[in-house]
């Protein structure tokens, strides 16, 4: 299982916050009182007296670290949990829209406010729509995946001859280029145009799905090289992470580059 950074962030923020609060309410007043007692017995103008008072007021190392890290962790927790989160593309399942090594930004607010770790929806905003690119946790593994939303609750999805149908309506495709081993097409899904790849010689029999309530059907733009809802099923609503909306830089095999910066279609 991959490292659970959201859980680590929540625990770290809570722990450092509790230590900081305990110091503010109990430990710091005790140190101030001890310093006052020292002042009554030493000459505070002398170097030895100043050292003695400073020693009495000195924060324990754990308190010092907690006071330093807590505000930073709290800000990161709020930003990452409720507003935006960075994400790196690890596979080629969304080529050509997203390349391996792309660093994207995920809008955590677009599909509602959710509690960190628990991912419980506490405030509705909008529901995912067909054609949007979404980050989520699939049902078979506890990792972030990114695919395109194809089917929303109640939709009938059919995939036949490498052509997508939503509720009986063919999603139009336009030829863009023929490359060695694959074809580049522009597909319009629910009014959202985007590029897809299709490889020759990878036909599959016609299949059809009806998306249950509270579930979503996902597919990669690299249609013949994407492990998605065709293989592992539907994504539950509670597994939604957020809407991917921008590439902010790319770091593949070479040096980082900003040449791919832009909005995600």
N, C-alpha and C positions, 0 to 999 in steps of 0.2 A: 504494500500500500504506500502511496506517495505521502510525502510530508504534509501534514494538515496545518498549513500556515494560518488560516483563519482562527483555528482553535488556539494555536500558539499565541496569536496576537491578542485574542480575548483574555486568555489566562495571564499573559504578561502584563497587559494593561490593568487588569483587576488586581493582580498581586502588587504591582508597584503603586497603584492607587491606594490600596489598603495600608501599605507600609507608610506612604506619605500622610494619609489621614491619621493613622495611629500616632505618628510623630507630631503632627500638628496639635492633636487633642491631648496627648498624654506625655510623650517623651520630651518634646521641646519645652513645655512649661517646667518639667522636672529639671532640665538642664539649666534653664534660666534661674530657677530657685537655688540650684547648687552654685551657680556663678555668683549670685548675690551673697551666699554664705562665704564664698572665697574672698570676695571684695571686703567683707567685714574683718578678715583676718590678715590681709596682706596690703602692702602699699601698691595701689593700682598704677601709680605713676612709674614704678620701677619696672625693669625688664622682666624680672622674675614674677612680679605680680601680674603683669600683662600676660605672660605665658600661662600662669595658673588659671586666670579667668578664661583665656582662649581654650585651654584644655577642657575646662568644665563645660564650655558651650559647644565644643566640637561634636558634629553629628557623627553617629556610627557610619561605617563605610556603606552598609546596605541602605541606610536612609539617604545618604548622599547620592548614591546611584539611582535610587528610586525617585527622588525629587528631580533628578536630571532627566531620566528617561520617561517618566509618566506623562508629561505634557506632549512629548513627541509621539509616544505610542497612542495616546488618546486621539490626537489629530489624525494620525494614519488610520486608526480604527474607524473613525467617523467617515473620512474620505473614502476609504476602500470599501466599507460596508454599505454606505448609503448613496454615494455619488458616483465615483468612477474607480475602475481597477485596471491596471496594466495586465497584458496577457501576451505571451509569445506563442507564435504558431509553430507547433512541433512537427507536423506532418504535411503531406501534400494533398490532403483530401479536398481542400478548398481552392486548389489551383484551377483556373488562373486568377481568381479574385484575390486570393491570399497566398503568398509564397512562404515556404519554410524559412524561418528567420525573421518574418515580419513581427514587429511589436505593435500591438493594437491597443486601443482604449475601449473599455466596456462600460457602457452607461448602466449603473446599478439602479438608477431611479426610474428608468423607462417603463419597466414592467411591474412597478410597485416597490414599496419599501419593505425590506425583509430583515428579520433579526439575524445577526451574524451567527455562524455555526449551525443554529437550528434551521435557518432559511425559511422561517415561518412568515407568511405574508401578513403584514400589519396595516398596510394602507395600499389600496388599489390605485393604479394610475392608468395604464393602458394594458391591453392584452396583446400578446405577440400576433403578428399578421403574416400571412403567406408572403414570401419574398424577402423577409427580413433575415439578417444574419444574427444568430443567437449563440451565446455561450451558455452551457448547461452541464449538468452531471448526468451521464447516461445511466440506464438502469442496471448495467452489468459490471460497472467498475467505478470506483470513487475517484474520478479524475475529471478535470475540465475538458470538455469537447467543444468544438465550434463547427456548426453546420448552418445550412439555410433552412428556415421554416418553410415547409411545403404544405403540410396539412394542420389545420386547427380543429378543435373539437367539433365532431359532426361531419367533417369533410370526407368525401369518398375519393380516394387517390388511386389512380391506375397508371402503371408504367408499362408501356408496350412499344416494342420496336424502338427503344431508347427515346420515347416520346412521353411526356408527362401530361396527364389529364387530371384536372381538379374539378370534381362534381360534374364530370362528363364534358368539360370544356378543355379542348386541347390548348396547352400553353405554347404559343408560337415560338418557332426557332428560325433564326436567320443565319445563313452561312457567312462566316467571316474569313476563314483561312484553312487551307489543308496543309498540315505539317507532317513530317515523317512519323507515321504510327498513330496519329490522332487528328481529329478535326476540331477546329475552334468554331463555336456557334454562339450567337447571342440569343438567349432565351428570355422571354418576358413572363415572369411568374406573378400573377395577380397584379399586373401593371408595373412591376419592377423589372427593368431590363438589366441583365448581367451576363457575363461570359461563362460558358461551360466548356469542358473538354469531353470528347467522346473518342474512345479507342476502337479501332476496327477489330473484328473477330472476337468480340466479347459479348455476344448476344445472350439474352436471358429470356425465359418464357414470360408471357404476360402475367402480371400480378396485380392484385387489387387489395386495398385496405380501407376500412372505415374507421376513422379516428374516434376513439371513445371520449367521453366527457372527461375533462381535466387532463387530457393528454395532447401531445404534439408529435407530428411526423416530420423527421428531419432528413435531409439529404445533402451530400457534398457536391460542390460544383464540378469536381473532378469525377464525373459520374461513374466511370468504370474502375476507379481506384479510390473508393470511399467506403469505409465500413460504417454504415449508418442505420437508420430505422428499418431498412430492408433486411438487415441482418439481426439487430438486437431489439427491435420493437420501438415502442413509443416512449417519449420523455414525459414523466409526470410533471404537473404544474409546479409542485414543490421543489423540483430539481432545477428550475430556471435560475441562472446567475445574472444575466443581463443582456443588453443589446450591444453588439459590436458596431461601432460607428466610424472609427478612423484608424488609419495606419500612421504612426508618428515617427518610426524609423525602422530600418531594416539592417539586420546583422546576420549575414549568412556565413559563407566560408571565408570571406575576406574582411575588409575593414567596414565599420558601420557606415551607412549611407542614409541620407534623407531623400533620395531620389524617388522613393515610392510613397512619400507622404501624401495623404489625401483621404477623402471620405470613402467609406465602404458602401458599394452599391449591391 
